[in-house]
Amino acid sequence: MRILLTQLVVLLVLFSSANTSSDKVLISEVEFANGLYKFDDRLITGEIIDYYENETLKFRYRVLEGRLHGLATEFFSDGSVKSERNYTFSKLFGSLKEYYPNGDVKLQFQVGLNAYGSGEKVTKLEIASGSKHKLKSKDDCVIHFIGADNKPLDTSENISILSQSKYKLLDKKGKVVFEN
């Protein structure tokens, strides 16, 4: 019985993976509505990408069933990595790193649970300082994504990845620790 059940599970996995296509879609062709990324009225599974004018990859966001899921990488126009973020079903979750053009780490932290109406919790925060970009540890804080009107937006799973480029890190007293 156990062998039969195992074989059935293997067949189901093979069948479902054979019918799953992986998209690579330009951001200009993507629709974002109700927290989901779509292309041609269907949920995207694959990657959302964009290029600089010099045809260098600008960003690659991994998407699963219409939600950001996995590593999202942004690049400088020379092709070096600008930032790396991890998502779990459209929620910024896990490590986030930003880099200087020379490859030094600008800041890094871990994003955890929602702070329910107060951003998302940030731990293990390190910010580069000085000309040698030495990382210094900071206290835990929260991340707030900022809109065009300079007001806080909703949490990461409810806003487009394109609205997540501007943010503030605030300490427990509401003081800005870092602003991008």
N, C-alpha and C positions, 0 to 999 in steps of 0.2 A: 504494500500500500504506500509506504513512504517513498519507494523508488518511483512509482507511478505519479505521485504528487510532485516529486522533484522534476520529473520529465515534463509534466504539464506546465509547471512554472517556467522552465527553460524555454519551452515552445512559446508561451505567452510573451516572454521577454523578447525573444527573437522576432516574433510576429509584430509586436508593437514597435520595435526599433526599426524594422524594415519599412514600416509605414510612416515613420517620422522623418520629415525632411528638415534639414538644417538650413535656415535662411542666412544670407548675408545681405543686409538691406541698408541703403544710404539713409541717413537721418532725415534728409529732405523728402523721402518717400514714406516716412513713418507717421502714423497718427497716434497721438497719446490722448486717451479719454478714459475717465473713471479708473485711473491707476493702471491701465493696460496699454501696451504697445501693440499696434496692429499694422499690417501691410495687406492691402487688397481685401479689407474686411475680415481678415483672419489673424489670430494671435500669432505673434512671432516666436519662433524657437530657433535660436542661432545667435547672430551678432548684428548689432546696429553699429554702423561705421560712418566715418566722414574723412575727407582728405583736405589738406591744405592746397593752395593754388599750385604749389610745386609738386603735387601728386604724392606727397609724403602722408602717411596715415596720421590723422589728427586724433582719433579716438576709436576704441573698440569696446563696446559694452555687450556683455553676454546676457542673453535673454532666454527664459524658459517659460513657455506657455503665456507669453505676453508680459511677464514680470522680469525685472532685472534680477539676475541670479548668477552668482559667481564673480569673477574678476572683471572690473571695469578699468581700463587703462587709457590714459590720455598721454599724448606725446607732444614735444616741442616740434617746431617746424624742421629741425635738423634730424628728427627721428628718435632722439633720446627721450626717455620716459619722464613725463611731467608729474603724473600722479597714478596711484594704484589704490583702488577701493574695492571692498568686498560687499556683495549684496546677497541677501537671502530672501527670496520672494519679494523683491522690490524694497526691502528695508536695508538701509545702510547698516551693516552688522559685521563686526570683526575689525580687521586692520585697515587703516587708511594711512598712506604715506604720500607726501608731496616732496618733490625734488627741485633743486636749483638746476639751471641748465648744464652745470659742470658735473652733475651726478650726485652731489652731496645731498643728504637728506635735509629738507627744510623743516618738516615737522612730521611726527608720527604719533598715532594713538589708536586705541581700541574703542569701537562704538558698541554699546550694549543695548540695554532695554530702553524703550521710550520713557521719558520723564513725564508723560501724560500732561500735555498742555504746556510743558516747559522744555521742549526740545528733546534731544536724545542724549543719554548719558555717555560721557567720554572718560576713559580711564587710561592709565599708562601714557599720559601725554608728555611728549618731549619736543621742545622747540629749539631750533638752531639759533645761536647768537654769536656775535663777534665775527671778525673777518675769516676765521678758520671754521666757522659754522659748527662749533661745538654744541652738541645736544645737551639741553638742560631739562631736567624733570620738573614738571609742574603738577599742582594739585588737580584732582578730578574736577571735571566741569561738565557743561552741557553744550551741545552744538545746536545753533539756530540757523536755518537757511534764510537768507534775506532776499526779498523781492525788489523789483525796480523802484518801488516807493520807499525803500529802506526799512520796511516793516517785516517782522518775522513771518515766514511761510509755515505751512503745515509740516508734519514729519516727512521723512524721505520717501516712504512708501506711497504718499499721496500727491507727490509733485514730480514733474518730469525731471529726468537727469539733467537736462539743460538748465533747469532752475536751481540746480544744486552747486553751481560754481561759486556763488558768493555766500559766505557764511561767517558767523562769529562764534568764538568759543568763549563762554561766560563762566566765571567761577561761582561759588555758592552765594556770594554777595551781589552777583549781577555785574561784576566788573569784567570788561573785555580783556581777555588774556591773549587772544589772537584774532585777527580779522583778515579775511581773504577777499 
